[in-house]
Amino acid sequence: MPLDRVRWGRLAVAVWAGVILALSGLAAVWPRAHSVYPIFANAGHNWLAGADLYGPQAGRLDHYRYSPLAATLFVPFSLMPERLGNVLWRLVGVGVYLVGLAWWVRTVLPRRLRGAERGVFWLLVVPLSLGSLHNGQSNVLLLGLLLAAGAAVATGRWWLASACVSGACLFKVYAVALGLLLGVVYPRRFAGRWAVALAVGVALPFLCQRPGYVGGQSARWVSSLWMDDDRQGWPVAQTYRDFRLLCRVWLVPLSTQAYLAVQVLAGAAMAAVCLVFRRAGWPQQRLLTMLLALACCWMTAFGPATESCTYTLLAPALAWSILETWADPRRPWARVVRLISYGLCVLAQTALWLPGGTEVGKLGLQPLAALLLLGSVVGAEVHRMIEDRHQRGRRALVLPPAGAA
């Protein structure tokens, strides 16, 4: 076995083990420091008591925004001592994330990672994952489910893919972006199964509580998605880190209606791109890799509630895109753009750990990084398609006509 593979692989394992142990220790010692876990545990208590999930919470906790099904999943954690529940919640999230990521790397990526590339890939995703891992956000759990969905599609497990996407949507509704793109690309095999899985996910809480209470909380959940999500009038340091921030800081502020139009148009354009490549007979692994990147770019740059930690969603796509262009000298522009995108994400995330770091976030570095990644992914695939057609045209000219001597 080559030495470089051993060195990078062991380094990646050591770094991930150190991160998990360190963050678990912090969660056990200071369970409420920079943690959203108390919101989740409180939701579990409220579900058991039949109390309002979406009203003002005691102890100055932020609003609960997930579905009733997610609240039922938080019940076991709420019954544990806070320190233990805090640690186990993080371990569940990182476990789903790492399993989904490993499966995605093995089955979805267009080629198998060679030698040291595997270790480098796992190291590249660390800086972008730390924020969500540290504060207990569900982003890593959400991303793990989305990665597993892509891997399930690649291996023909359509019901599992539908269940994974539905579970992600019932945690954070904007995960519907991946479901819609998969539905456009695979309407017969995925769309119907996804609708059934969503219906089951919505119905399951009725088996766990009084139907009247569950129905009322489901309605409250839908209304809460629109109630507090518009931060356009908030100070720049506290507003969402999305395309609106770029427009507000560098161009012209967008109204809520204008931003909704931008969201719809961006999503429609991404769906059209995926459909064009699908009809062109693009290899499934390359298509699924691009599809995840587009969905995550939409969820971050054009999503309804993008915070700094939400950019964890870009980690796998960014890590792969850097390795891909590093091994392919034909598109140096893509390499530069993707390195800039990765650097902007790391800079914005690192700045949060430093005094005055929130000032960096005001510049809109993260949505700019998502837009750069989006442009480089689509541009590189279009360039690759043009090259492929030219090569097939040249082969057709070289080959003799059928029946020639």
Protein Blocks (a to p, Z undefined) as FASTA:
>chain_A
ZZklmmmmmmmmmmmmmmmmmmmmmmmmmmmgopaklmmmmmmmmmmnopafklccehhi
acdfbdfklmmmmmmmmmpcfklmmmmmmmmmmmmmmmmmmmmmmmmpmbdcehjlmmmm
mmmmmmmmmmmmmnopaklmmmmmmmmmmmmmmnopaklmmmmmmmmmmmmmmlmmmmmm
mmmmmmmlmmmmmmmmmmmmmmmmmmmmcfklmmmmmmmmmmmmmmmmpcklpcfklmcc
dfklmmmmmmccddfklmmmmmmmmmmmmmmmmmmmmmnopafklmmmmmmmmmmmmmmm
mmmbdcfklmmmmmmmmmmmmmmmmmmmklmmlmmmmmmmmmmmmmmmmmmmpghklmmm
mnommmmmmmmmmmmmmmmmmmmmmmmmmmmmmmmmmpccehiZZ
